[in-house]
Protein backbone atom coordinates (compact mmCIF):
# COMPACT_ATOMS: atom_id res chain seq x y z
CA UNK A 1 0.00 0.00 0.00
CA UNK A 2 1.37 3.41 -1.01
CA UNK A 3 1.60 6.37 1.38
CA UNK A 4 -1.20 8.12 -0.54
CA UNK A 5 -3.52 5.14 -0.14
CA UNK A 6 -2.58 4.85 3.52
CA UNK A 7 -3.54 8.48 4.13
CA UNK A 8 -6.78 8.10 2.14
CA UNK A 9 -7.82 5.14 4.29
CA UNK A 10 -6.74 6.62 7.62
CA UNK A 11 -8.52 9.84 8.43
CA UNK A 12 -6.90 10.21 11.86
CA UNK A 13 -3.45 9.90 10.29
CA UNK A 14 -4.33 12.63 7.78
CA UNK A 15 -5.75 14.88 10.47
CA UNK A 16 -2.70 14.77 12.69
CA UNK A 17 -0.26 14.99 9.80
CA UNK A 18 -1.89 18.28 8.80
CA UNK A 19 -1.93 19.52 12.39
CA UNK A 20 1.68 18.59 13.20
CA UNK A 21 3.11 20.01 9.95
CA UNK A 22 0.97 23.14 10.28
CA UNK A 23 2.02 23.82 13.87
CA UNK A 24 5.66 23.15 12.98
CA UNK A 25 5.64 25.67 10.13
CA UNK A 26 3.51 28.10 12.15
CA UNK A 27 6.10 28.14 14.94
CA UNK A 28 8.77 29.59 12.62
CA UNK A 29 9.45 33.21 13.55
CA UNK A 30 9.84 35.93 10.96
CA UNK A 31 11.07 39.15 12.52
CA UNK A 32 9.77 38.00 15.86
CA UNK A 33 6.29 37.08 14.58
CA UNK A 34 4.71 33.76 13.62
CA UNK A 35 1.32 32.59 12.35
CA UNK A 36 1.06 29.90 15.03
CA UNK A 37 -1.89 27.50 14.91
CA UNK A 38 -3.51 29.36 11.99
CA UNK A 39 -0.90 27.81 9.68
CA UNK A 40 -2.83 24.53 10.03
CA UNK A 41 -5.43 26.01 7.66
CA UNK A 42 -2.92 26.59 4.87
CA UNK A 43 -1.22 23.21 5.30
CA UNK A 44 -4.66 21.60 5.18
CA UNK A 45 -5.38 23.36 1.87
CA UNK A 46 -2.06 22.08 0.53
CA UNK A 47 -2.85 18.48 1.51
CA UNK A 48 -6.40 18.74 0.20
CA UNK A 49 -5.26 20.15 -3.14
CA UNK A 50 -2.85 17.23 -3.68
CA UNK A 51 -5.59 14.61 -3.66
CA UNK A 52 -9.37 15.03 -3.95
CA UNK A 53 -9.82 11.83 -1.89
CA UNK A 54 -8.19 13.34 1.18
CA UNK A 55 -11.17 14.08 3.43
CA UNK A 56 -11.90 14.70 7.10
CA UNK A 57 -15.32 13.83 8.56
CA UNK A 58 -17.73 16.60 9.47
CA UNK A 59 -17.77 15.39 13.09
CA UNK A 60 -14.24 16.85 13.40
CA UNK A 61 -15.60 20.26 12.38
CA UNK A 62 -18.43 20.10 14.92
CA UNK A 63 -16.19 18.77 17.69
CA UNK A 64 -13.46 21.31 17.02
CA UNK A 65 -15.59 24.43 16.88
CA UNK A 66 -17.88 23.48 19.77
CA UNK A 67 -15.16 22.66 22.33
CA UNK A 68 -13.09 25.66 21.20
CA UNK A 69 -15.90 28.18 21.60
CA UNK A 70 -17.32 26.62 24.76
CA UNK A 71 -13.95 26.94 26.49
CA UNK A 72 -13.55 30.51 25.16
CA UNK A 73 -16.93 31.32 26.68
CA UNK A 74 -16.01 29.81 30.05
CA UNK A 75 -12.86 31.93 30.17
CA UNK A 76 -14.46 35.15 28.95
CA UNK A 77 -17.72 34.96 30.91
CA UNK A 78 -16.50 36.59 34.14
CA UNK A 79 -14.77 39.50 32.35
CA UNK A 80 -17.70 39.97 29.98
CA UNK A 81 -20.31 40.39 32.74
CA UNK A 82 -17.97 42.30 35.08
CA UNK A 83 -17.43 44.84 32.31
CA UNK A 84 -21.18 45.20 31.89
CA UNK A 85 -21.61 45.82 35.63
CA UNK A 86 -18.77 48.33 35.65
CA UNK A 87 -19.35 50.26 32.42
CA UNK A 88 -23.03 49.57 31.82
CA UNK A 89 -23.81 49.19 28.13
CA UNK A 90 -20.81 51.27 26.99
CA UNK A 91 -18.55 48.42 25.90
CA UNK A 92 -21.38 46.31 24.47
CA UNK A 93 -22.87 49.23 22.49
CA UNK A 94 -19.40 50.18 21.28
CA UNK A 95 -18.77 46.64 20.06
CA UNK A 96 -22.17 46.41 18.38
CA UNK A 97 -21.86 49.79 16.66
CA UNK A 98 -18.38 49.14 15.28
CA UNK A 99 -19.32 45.65 14.06
CA UNK A 100 -22.39 47.05 12.27
CA UNK A 101 -20.29 49.82 10.68
CA UNK A 102 -17.71 47.33 9.48
CA UNK A 103 -20.48 45.12 8.11
CA UNK A 104 -21.88 48.05 6.13
CA UNK A 105 -18.38 48.81 4.86
CA UNK A 106 -18.04 45.20 3.69
CA UNK A 107 -21.35 45.46 1.81
CA UNK A 108 -20.18 48.74 0.23
CA UNK A 109 -16.99 47.07 -1.03
CA UNK A 110 -19.13 44.23 -2.39
CA UNK A 111 -21.14 46.75 -4.41
CA UNK A 112 -17.96 48.44 -5.68
CA UNK A 113 -16.01 45.33 -6.65
CA UNK A 114 -18.97 43.28 -7.82
CA UNK A 115 -18.07 39.82 -6.56
CA UNK A 116 -20.67 37.26 -5.44
CA UNK A 117 -22.34 37.07 -2.02
CA UNK A 118 -20.50 33.91 -0.95
CA UNK A 119 -17.20 35.71 -1.51
CA UNK A 120 -18.51 38.70 0.46
CA UNK A 121 -19.26 36.57 3.53
CA UNK A 122 -15.91 34.81 3.14
CA UNK A 123 -14.05 38.12 3.12
CA UNK A 124 -16.07 39.42 6.04
CA UNK A 125 -15.30 36.33 8.16
CA UNK A 126 -11.70 36.11 6.96
CA UNK A 127 -10.63 39.70 7.63
CA UNK A 128 -12.08 39.46 11.13
CA UNK A 129 -10.38 36.03 11.53
CA UNK A 130 -13.77 34.78 12.70
CA UNK A 131 -13.64 31.09 11.81
CA UNK A 132 -16.93 30.36 13.65
CA UNK A 133 -18.74 32.90 11.43
CA UNK A 134 -17.27 31.20 8.37
CA UNK A 135 -18.28 27.78 9.70
CA UNK A 136 -21.84 29.02 10.35
CA UNK A 137 -22.24 30.16 6.72
CA UNK A 138 -20.66 26.94 5.48
CA UNK A 139 -23.10 24.95 7.62
CA UNK A 140 -25.99 26.96 6.16
CA UNK A 141 -24.81 26.37 2.57
CA UNK A 142 -24.48 22.63 3.19
CA UNK A 143 -28.05 22.48 4.53
CA UNK A 144 -29.72 24.39 1.67
CA UNK A 145 -28.52 22.49 -1.40
CA UNK A 146 -26.28 25.30 -2.61
CA UNK A 147 -23.89 24.66 -5.46
CA UNK A 148 -20.34 23.50 -5.01
CA UNK A 149 -19.22 26.73 -6.68
CA UNK A 150 -20.77 28.87 -3.94
CA UNK A 151 -19.03 26.88 -1.22
CA UNK A 152 -15.81 27.12 -3.20
CA UNK A 153 -16.12 30.92 -3.46
CA UNK A 154 -16.74 31.13 0.27
CA UNK A 155 -13.64 29.08 1.08
CA UNK A 156 -11.37 30.92 -1.36
CA UNK A 157 -12.41 34.35 -0.11
CA UNK A 158 -12.05 33.34 3.53
CA UNK A 159 -8.61 31.79 3.00
CA UNK A 160 -7.28 34.76 1.06
CA UNK A 161 -8.66 37.24 3.59
CA UNK A 162 -7.46 35.42 6.71
CA UNK A 163 -3.75 36.43 6.63
CA UNK A 164 -4.70 39.90 5.37
CA UNK A 165 -6.87 40.29 8.46
CA UNK A 166 -3.85 39.66 10.67
CA UNK A 167 -1.55 42.10 8.87
CA UNK A 168 -4.30 44.72 8.52
CA UNK A 169 -5.06 44.73 12.23
CA UNK A 170 -1.39 45.23 13.07
CA UNK A 171 -1.13 48.03 10.50
CA UNK A 172 -4.19 49.77 11.95
CA UNK A 173 -2.69 49.66 15.45
CA UNK A 174 0.61 51.16 14.28
CA UNK A 175 -1.08 53.90 12.24
CA UNK A 176 -3.42 55.00 15.03
CA UNK A 177 -0.71 54.87 17.69
CA UNK A 178 1.36 57.33 15.68
CA UNK A 179 -1.58 59.56 14.76
CA UNK A 180 -2.79 59.75 18.36
CA UNK A 181 0.76 59.93 19.78
CA UNK A 182 0.12 57.32 22.43
CA UNK A 183 2.58 57.06 25.32
CA UNK A 184 2.04 53.57 26.72
CA UNK A 185 4.03 54.17 29.91
CA UNK A 186 1.96 57.22 30.82
CA UNK A 187 -1.27 55.44 29.95
CA UNK A 188 -0.33 52.46 32.09
CA UNK A 189 0.37 54.67 35.11
CA UNK A 190 -3.22 55.90 34.91
CA UNK A 191 -4.66 52.43 34.40
CA UNK A 192 -2.59 50.14 36.61
CA UNK A 193 -5.07 50.20 39.49
CA UNK A 194 -7.95 49.52 37.10
CA UNK A 195 -6.22 46.63 35.32
CA UNK A 196 -3.99 44.95 37.91
CA UNK A 197 -2.56 42.21 35.65
CA UNK A 198 1.16 42.50 36.22
CA UNK A 199 4.29 40.48 35.73
CA UNK A 200 6.51 43.11 37.39
CA UNK A 201 5.47 42.49 40.97
CA UNK A 202 8.26 43.14 43.43
CA UNK A 203 8.69 42.86 47.18
CA UNK A 204 10.70 45.11 49.49
CA UNK A 205 11.45 45.31 53.17
CA UNK A 206 11.16 48.75 54.71
CA UNK A 207 11.31 50.51 58.05
CA UNK A 208 8.54 52.86 59.08
CA UNK A 209 10.14 56.30 59.48
CA UNK A 210 7.26 58.61 58.50
CA UNK A 211 4.98 59.93 61.21
CA UNK A 212 2.10 60.03 58.71
CA UNK A 213 2.19 56.22 58.52
CA UNK A 214 1.81 55.69 62.29
CA UNK A 215 -1.17 55.39 64.62
CA UNK A 216 -3.51 54.66 61.72
CA UNK A 217 -4.95 51.22 60.86
CA UNK A 218 -3.81 49.89 57.51
CA UNK A 219 -7.40 50.01 56.28
CA UNK A 220 -7.61 53.77 56.86
CA UNK A 221 -4.06 54.47 55.71
CA UNK A 222 -4.68 52.89 52.28
CA UNK A 223 -8.08 54.53 51.84
CA UNK A 224 -7.91 57.14 49.09
CA UNK A 225 -4.46 56.03 47.94
CA UNK A 226 -4.50 54.57 44.43
CA UNK A 227 -2.09 51.73 45.21
CA UNK A 228 -2.34 48.06 44.31
CA UNK A 229 -0.29 46.76 47.25
CA UNK A 230 -0.19 43.97 49.78
CA UNK A 231 1.47 44.02 53.21
CA UNK A 232 3.00 40.77 54.46
CA UNK A 233 4.98 40.18 57.64
CA UNK A 234 5.67 42.92 60.16
CA UNK A 235 8.32 43.05 62.89
CA UNK A 236 7.19 45.17 65.81
CA UNK A 237 7.86 45.17 69.53
CA UNK A 238 10.29 42.27 69.11
CA UNK A 239 7.65 40.02 67.59
CA UNK A 240 6.93 38.85 64.03
CA UNK A 241 3.29 38.72 62.88
CA UNK A 242 1.15 39.09 59.78
CA UNK A 243 -0.37 42.41 58.76
CA UNK A 244 -4.16 42.66 58.68
CA UNK A 245 -6.56 45.54 58.07
CA UNK A 246 -6.46 46.55 61.75
CA UNK A 247 -2.67 46.58 62.06
CA UNK A 248 -1.26 49.93 63.19
CA UNK A 249 2.37 50.81 62.47
CA UNK A 250 4.77 52.64 64.80
CA UNK A 251 8.11 54.29 64.08
CA UNK A 252 10.83 51.67 63.75
CA UNK A 253 8.48 48.85 62.68
CA UNK A 254 9.79 46.73 59.82
CA UNK A 255 7.35 45.43 57.22
CA UNK A 256 7.37 43.46 53.95
CA UNK A 257 5.55 45.14 51.07
CA UNK A 258 4.47 43.58 47.76
CA UNK A 259 3.14 45.28 44.63
CA UNK A 260 3.99 46.62 41.21
CA UNK A 261 7.29 48.46 40.95
CA UNK A 262 5.54 51.80 40.36
CA UNK A 263 3.23 51.48 43.37
CA UNK A 264 5.98 50.25 45.66
CA UNK A 265 8.11 53.29 44.82
CA UNK A 266 5.20 55.60 45.63
CA UNK A 267 4.43 53.78 48.89
CA UNK A 268 8.02 53.99 50.15
CA UNK A 269 7.81 57.78 49.98
CA UNK A 270 4.88 57.76 52.44
CA UNK A 271 6.05 54.93 54.68
CA UNK A 272 9.76 55.07 55.25
CA UNK A 273 12.98 53.66 53.83
CA UNK A 274 14.12 50.40 52.27
CA UNK A 275 16.13 48.01 54.41
CA UNK A 276 17.76 44.61 53.70
CA UNK A 277 15.27 41.75 53.57
CA UNK A 278 17.38 39.52 55.79
CA UNK A 279 15.59 40.86 58.84
CA UNK A 280 12.74 38.53 57.84
CA UNK A 281 14.95 35.54 57.03
CA UNK A 282 15.58 32.52 59.22
CA UNK A 283 12.63 33.20 61.44
CA UNK A 284 11.17 30.22 63.21
CA UNK A 285 7.61 31.48 63.30
CA UNK A 286 6.74 32.10 59.64
CA UNK A 287 7.64 30.86 56.19
CA UNK A 288 6.20 31.21 52.67
CA UNK A 289 5.30 28.61 50.07
CA UNK A 290 3.71 28.33 46.64
CA UNK A 291 0.70 25.99 46.76
CA UNK A 292 -1.40 24.67 43.87
CA UNK A 293 -5.17 25.10 44.14
CA UNK A 294 -6.47 21.65 43.24
CA UNK A 295 -9.32 21.36 45.73
CA UNK A 296 -12.49 21.75 43.59
CA UNK A 297 -14.44 22.91 46.64
CA UNK A 298 -12.35 26.11 46.74
CA UNK A 299 -12.50 26.94 43.03
CA UNK A 300 -14.99 29.66 42.15
CA UNK A 301 -14.84 31.14 45.67
CA UNK A 302 -13.40 34.49 46.73
CA UNK A 303 -10.45 34.65 49.10
CA UNK A 304 -12.57 36.55 51.61
CA UNK A 305 -15.07 33.69 51.74
CA UNK A 306 -12.30 31.27 52.80
CA UNK A 307 -11.82 33.28 56.00
CA UNK A 308 -8.20 32.11 56.33
CA UNK A 309 -7.19 34.47 59.17
CA UNK A 310 -9.72 32.75 61.46
CA UNK A 311 -8.84 29.22 60.39
CA UNK A 312 -5.07 29.60 60.13
CA UNK A 313 -2.38 32.11 61.02
CA UNK A 314 -1.84 32.68 57.30
CA UNK A 315 -1.94 35.30 54.57
CA UNK A 316 -2.14 34.91 50.78
CA UNK A 317 -0.05 37.60 49.11
CA UNK A 318 -0.13 36.77 45.40
CA UNK A 319 -1.63 34.37 42.88
CA UNK A 320 0.01 33.07 39.72
CA UNK A 321 -2.48 32.15 36.99
CA UNK A 322 -0.90 31.01 33.76
CA UNK A 323 1.83 33.55 33.03
CA UNK A 324 0.31 36.30 35.18
CA UNK A 325 1.14 37.24 38.75
CA UNK A 326 -1.68 39.00 40.60
CA UNK A 327 -1.89 40.49 44.04
CA UNK A 328 -4.35 38.62 46.22
CA UNK A 329 -7.35 40.62 47.43
CA UNK A 330 -10.50 39.65 49.24
CA UNK A 331 -12.61 39.71 46.07
CA UNK A 332 -10.13 37.63 44.04
CA UNK A 333 -11.82 34.44 42.83
CA UNK A 334 -9.75 31.25 42.91
CA UNK A 335 -9.53 28.91 39.94
CA UNK A 336 -8.22 25.38 39.67
CA UNK A 337 -4.55 25.45 38.72
CA UNK A 338 -3.82 28.74 40.51
CA UNK A 339 -0.60 28.87 42.51
CA UNK A 340 -1.14 30.86 45.67
CA UNK A 341 1.79 32.24 47.64
CA UNK A 342 1.00 31.69 51.30
CA UNK A 343 2.80 33.27 54.24
CA UNK A 344 1.96 31.27 57.34
CA UNK A 345 3.18 29.85 60.60
CA UNK A 346 5.62 27.06 59.81
CA UNK A 347 3.63 24.46 61.73
CA UNK A 348 0.53 25.18 59.63
CA UNK A 349 2.02 25.02 56.13
CA UNK A 350 1.48 21.27 55.79
CA UNK A 351 -2.16 21.61 56.80
CA UNK A 352 -2.61 24.53 54.38
CA UNK A 353 -1.17 22.45 51.54
CA UNK A 354 -3.76 19.77 52.25
CA UNK A 355 -6.50 22.41 52.44
CA UNK A 356 -5.73 23.82 48.97
CA UNK A 357 -4.92 20.39 47.52
CA UNK A 358 -1.44 21.21 46.21
CA UNK A 359 -1.63 18.62 43.42
CA UNK A 360 -0.55 19.70 39.95
CA UNK A 361 -1.96 16.49 38.49
CA UNK A 362 -5.38 16.97 40.05
CA UNK A 363 -5.50 20.70 39.25
CA UNK A 364 -4.98 19.97 35.53
CA UNK A 365 -7.69 17.32 35.19
CA UNK A 366 -10.78 17.93 33.07
CA UNK A 367 -14.10 17.39 34.84
CA UNK A 368 -15.84 15.55 32.02
CA UNK A 369 -19.20 15.59 33.83
CA UNK A 370 -19.52 19.39 34.04
CA UNK A 371 -17.70 20.00 30.74
CA UNK A 372 -19.81 17.48 28.84
CA UNK A 373 -23.09 18.59 30.37
CA UNK A 374 -22.34 22.27 29.70
CA UNK A 375 -21.45 21.44 26.10
CA UNK A 376 -24.70 19.51 25.70
CA UNK A 377 -26.64 22.55 26.90
CA UNK A 378 -24.72 24.74 24.43
CA UNK A 379 -25.36 22.43 21.48
CA UNK A 380 -29.07 22.26 22.35
CA UNK A 381 -29.18 26.06 22.51
CA UNK A 382 -27.58 26.17 19.07
CA UNK A 383 -30.50 24.22 17.55
CA UNK A 384 -33.06 26.85 18.58
CA UNK A 385 -34.30 28.95 15.65
CA UNK A 386 -34.11 32.70 16.30
CA UNK A 387 -36.83 34.51 14.30
CA UNK A 388 -35.75 37.72 12.55
CA UNK A 389 -38.76 38.84 10.51
CA UNK A 390 -41.24 37.60 7.90
CA UNK A 391 -40.44 33.95 8.40
CA UNK A 392 -36.68 34.55 8.26
CA UNK A 393 -34.78 32.93 11.10
CA UNK A 394 -31.25 31.98 12.01
CA UNK A 395 -29.72 29.75 14.64
CA UNK A 396 -26.53 29.94 16.66
CA UNK A 397 -25.55 26.45 15.54
CA UNK A 398 -22.77 24.33 16.97
CA UNK A 399 -20.59 27.46 17.11
CA UNK A 400 -22.70 30.16 18.75
CA UNK A 401 -24.70 27.90 21.08
CA UNK A 402 -21.69 26.57 23.04
CA UNK A 403 -20.16 30.07 23.12
CA UNK A 404 -23.25 31.69 24.67
CA UNK A 405 -23.69 28.85 27.15
CA UNK A 406 -20.00 29.04 28.03
CA UNK A 407 -20.33 32.76 28.78
CA UNK A 408 -23.26 32.13 31.12
CA UNK A 409 -21.71 29.18 32.94
CA UNK A 410 -18.29 30.86 33.08
CA UNK A 411 -19.84 33.85 34.83
CA UNK A 412 -21.68 31.58 37.27
CA UNK A 413 -18.46 29.62 37.91
CA UNK A 414 -20.27 27.03 39.97
CA UNK A 415 -23.80 25.88 40.63
CA UNK A 416 -23.93 24.13 43.98
CA UNK A 417 -21.48 21.23 43.78
CA UNK A 418 -20.95 21.60 40.01
CA UNK A 419 -17.85 23.59 39.05
CA UNK A 420 -18.16 24.86 35.46
CA UNK A 421 -14.82 26.59 34.99
CA UNK A 422 -11.71 24.88 33.63
CA UNK A 423 -8.17 24.85 35.00
CA UNK A 424 -6.03 27.34 33.07
CA UNK A 425 -3.71 24.72 31.57
CA UNK A 426 -6.62 22.49 30.54
CA UNK A 427 -8.44 25.40 28.92
CA UNK A 428 -5.39 26.33 26.83
CA UNK A 429 -5.04 22.74 25.57
CA UNK A 430 -8.73 22.40 24.71
CA UNK A 431 -8.81 25.70 22.82
CA UNK A 432 -5.69 24.82 20.85
CA UNK A 433 -6.98 21.33 20.04
CA UNK A 434 -10.44 22.54 19.03
CA UNK A 435 -9.06 25.29 16.79
CA UNK A 436 -6.61 22.90 15.11
CA UNK A 437 -9.41 20.39 14.39
CA UNK A 438 -11.53 23.17 12.91
CA UNK A 439 -8.80 24.62 10.68
CA UNK A 440 -7.61 21.19 9.52
CA UNK A 441 -11.14 20.23 8.44
CA UNK A 442 -11.68 23.47 6.50
CA UNK A 443 -8.32 23.24 4.77
CA UNK A 444 -8.31 19.57 3.78
CA UNK A 445 -11.93 19.36 2.64
CA UNK A 446 -11.70 22.50 0.51
CA UNK A 447 -8.16 22.29 -0.83
CA UNK A 448 -9.11 21.20 -4.35
CA UNK A 449 -11.90 23.79 -4.59
CA UNK A 450 -9.50 26.51 -3.46
CA UNK A 451 -6.93 25.76 -6.15
CA UNK A 452 -9.55 25.41 -8.86
CA UNK A 453 -11.16 28.74 -7.98
CA UNK A 454 -8.00 30.86 -8.01
CA UNK A 455 -8.25 33.35 -10.88
CA UNK A 456 -7.97 37.03 -11.70
CA UNK A 457 -11.09 37.45 -9.59
CA UNK A 458 -8.84 36.74 -6.62
CA UNK A 459 -7.11 40.08 -7.13
CA UNK A 460 -10.42 41.81 -6.42
CA UNK A 461 -10.88 39.73 -3.30
CA UNK A 462 -7.39 40.58 -2.00
CA UNK A 463 -7.92 44.30 -2.66
CA UNK A 464 -11.30 44.31 -0.93
CA UNK A 465 -9.96 42.30 2.02
CA UNK A 466 -7.02 44.69 2.44
CA UNK A 467 -9.25 47.76 2.46
CA UNK A 468 -11.73 46.15 4.84
CA UNK A 469 -9.07 44.89 7.26
CA UNK A 470 -7.12 48.13 7.68
CA UNK A 471 -10.18 50.37 7.73
CA UNK A 472 -11.86 48.11 10.33
CA UNK A 473 -8.98 48.60 12.76
CA UNK A 474 -8.91 52.35 12.11
CA UNK A 475 -12.67 52.67 12.66
CA UNK A 476 -12.69 50.67 15.92
CA UNK A 477 -9.73 52.53 17.43
CA UNK A 478 -10.85 56.00 16.27
CA UNK A 479 -14.41 55.62 17.58
CA UNK A 480 -13.30 53.89 20.75
CA UNK A 481 -10.58 56.38 21.66
CA UNK A 482 -12.21 59.63 20.60
CA UNK A 483 -15.91 58.99 21.24
CA UNK A 484 -16.22 56.13 23.74
CA UNK A 485 -13.07 57.30 25.62
CA UNK A 486 -11.69 53.78 25.88
CA UNK A 487 -7.94 53.55 26.66
CA UNK A 488 -5.75 52.79 23.63
CA UNK A 489 -4.15 49.73 25.27
CA UNK A 490 -7.61 48.25 25.82
CA UNK A 491 -8.60 49.05 22.23
CA UNK A 492 -5.56 47.19 20.90
CA UNK A 493 -6.93 44.06 22.53
CA UNK A 494 -10.34 44.73 21.02
CA UNK A 495 -8.96 44.79 17.46
CA UNK A 496 -6.80 41.72 18.15
CA UNK A 497 -8.94 39.28 16.20
CA UNK A 498 -6.22 36.58 16.12
CA UNK A 499 -3.61 35.32 18.64
CA UNK A 500 -0.72 36.68 16.57
CA UNK A 501 -2.26 40.19 16.70
CA UNK A 502 -2.98 39.76 20.40
CA UNK A 503 0.67 38.96 21.15
CA UNK A 504 1.75 41.89 18.97
CA UNK A 505 -0.51 44.22 21.00
CA UNK A 506 0.85 42.91 24.30
CA UNK A 507 4.45 43.44 23.19
CA UNK A 508 3.74 46.91 21.85
CA UNK A 509 1.96 48.11 24.99
CA UNK A 510 4.43 46.54 27.40
CA UNK A 511 1.55 45.49 29.66
CA UNK A 512 -1.25 42.94 29.93
CA UNK A 513 -4.03 45.49 29.46
CA UNK A 514 -4.74 44.36 25.85
CA UNK A 515 -5.58 40.96 27.36
CA UNK A 516 -8.61 42.50 29.07
CA UNK A 517 -9.83 44.10 25.83
CA UNK A 518 -9.34 40.84 23.96
CA UNK A 519 -11.33 38.84 26.51
CA UNK A 520 -14.10 41.44 26.53
CA UNK A 521 -14.63 41.88 22.80
CA UNK A 522 -13.99 38.31 21.62
CA UNK A 523 -17.30 36.73 22.70
CA UNK A 524 -19.35 39.71 21.47
CA UNK A 525 -17.58 39.77 18.10
CA UNK A 526 -17.84 36.02 17.61
CA UNK A 527 -21.57 35.96 18.28
CA UNK A 528 -22.60 39.14 16.40
CA UNK A 529 -20.39 38.49 13.38
CA UNK A 530 -21.62 34.90 13.27
CA UNK A 531 -25.21 36.19 13.04
CA UNK A 532 -24.39 39.00 10.58
CA UNK A 533 -22.47 36.67 8.27
CA UNK A 534 -25.53 34.43 7.96
CA UNK A 535 -27.84 37.42 7.43
CA UNK A 536 -25.54 38.81 4.74
CA UNK A 537 -25.87 35.67 2.70
CA UNK A 538 -29.61 35.22 3.28
CA UNK A 539 -30.56 38.82 2.45
CA UNK A 540 -28.16 39.58 -0.41
CA UNK A 541 -28.12 36.32 -2.35
SULCOR-V993107 format. One record per run of one state. SS is the DSSP state (2 for helix, 1 for strand, 0 for the rest). FROM is the first residue (numbers start at 1). LEN is the number of residues. Records with the same first field share a line. If there is no record, write none. Layout:
# SULCOR-V993107
SS = FROM-LEN / FROM-LEN
This chain:
# SULCOR-V993107
0 = 1-2 / 10-1 / 27-3 / 31-2 / 34-2 / 51-7 / 88-2 / 114-3 / 128-3 / 144-4 / 181-3 / 192-6 / 199-2 / 209-2 / 214-3 / 223-6 / 237-2 / 243-5 / 249-5 / 276-1 / 281-5 / 294-8 / 307-1 / 312-2 / 322-2 / 328-5 / 334-5 / 358-2 / 364-4 / 383-2 / 390-2 / 396-1 / 413-1 / 416-2 / 420-4 / 446-1 / 454-3 / 484-4 / 495-4 / 510-3 / 541-1
2 = 3-7 / 11-16 / 36-15 / 58-30 / 90-24 / 117-11 / 131-13 / 148-33 / 184-8 / 211-3 / 218-5 / 261-11 / 277-4 / 303-4 / 308-4 / 346-11 / 360-4 / 368-15 / 397-16 / 424-22 / 447-7 / 457-27 / 488-7 / 499-11 / 513-28
1 = 30-1 / 33-1 / 198-1 / 201-8 / 217-1 / 229-8 / 239-4 / 248-1 / 254-7 / 272-4 / 286-8 / 302-1 / 314-8 / 324-4 / 333-1 / 339-7 / 357-1 / 385-5 / 392-4 / 414-2 / 418-2
